[in-house]
Amino acid sequence: MSVVFMVLTAVMLILCVALVAVVLMQSKNASGFSSAIGGMGESKSYWDKNKGRSIEGKLALYTRVLAVLYFVVAFVLCVIK
């Protein structure tokens, strides 16, 4: 096995643990998915406009970033193997 493969495997394991931890830290409300299917539309409340500045907004951003990094590293591991 090459050193690059072993390093990327270690990075993959760290990303997996971080992604699980960030997902578990998020709140358990499912209103985002149900309102998207129910067609409720965009809400114009103060909370919805400033959601990105809250802790929940930051956790959602971190989840997206970690998920993209996970798939990029998984693709690179498949290519080099």
C-alpha positions in Angstrom: 0.0 0.0 0.0 1.2 3.5 -0.8 1.6 6.2 1.8 -0.9 8.4 0.0 -3.5 5.7 0.2 -2.9 5.2 4.0 -3.1 9.0 4.6 -6.3 9.3 2.7 -7.8 6.4 4.5 -6.9 8.1 7.8 -8.5 11.3 6.6 -11.6 9.3 5.5 -12.0 7.9 9.0 -11.6 11.3 10.6 -14.2 12.7 8.2 -16.6 9.9 9.0 -16.4 10.5 12.7 -16.7 14.3 12.3 -19.7 13.9 10.0 -21.5 11.6 12.4 -20.8 14.0 15.3 -22.0 17.1 13.5 -25.2 15.4 12.4 -25.9 14.2 15.9 -25.4 17.7 17.3 -28.1 19.1 15.1 -31.6 19.7 16.4 -34.3 17.1 15.8 -36.9 19.2 14.1 -38.0 17.9 10.7 -39.8 21.0 9.5 -37.4 21.7 6.7 -38.1 18.5 4.8 -41.9 18.4 5.5 -42.4 22.0 4.5 -40.5 21.4 1.3 -42.8 18.5 0.4 -45.9 20.1 1.7 -45.4 23.2 -0.4 -45.5 25.6 2.5 -43.2 28.0 0.7 -40.6 30.3 2.0 -41.2 31.8 5.4 -40.2 35.4 5.9 -39.8 35.4 9.6 -36.8 36.9 11.4 -35.6 33.4 12.4 -35.5 32.2 8.8 -33.7 35.3 7.6 -31.0 35.0 10.2 -30.7 31.2 10.5 -27.2 31.1 8.9 -25.9 33.1 11.8 -27.2 30.7 14.5 -25.6 27.6 15.8 -28.0 25.5 13.8 -27.1 27.3 10.6 -23.4 26.8 11.3 -23.9 23.1 11.9 -25.8 22.7 8.7 -23.0 24.4 6.8 -20.4 22.2 8.5 -22.5 19.1 7.5 -22.5 20.2 3.9 -18.8 20.9 3.9 -17.9 17.6 5.6 -20.2 15.6 3.2 -18.6 17.2 0.1 -15.1 16.4 1.5 -16.2 12.9 2.3 -17.3 12.2 -1.2 -14.2 13.9 -2.7 -11.9 11.7 -0.6 -13.9 8.6 -1.4 -13.7 9.3 -5.1 -9.9 9.9 -4.9 -9.5 6.7 -2.9 -11.4 4.8 -5.6 -9.3 6.3 -8.4 -5.9 5.6 -6.8 -6.7 2.1 -5.7 
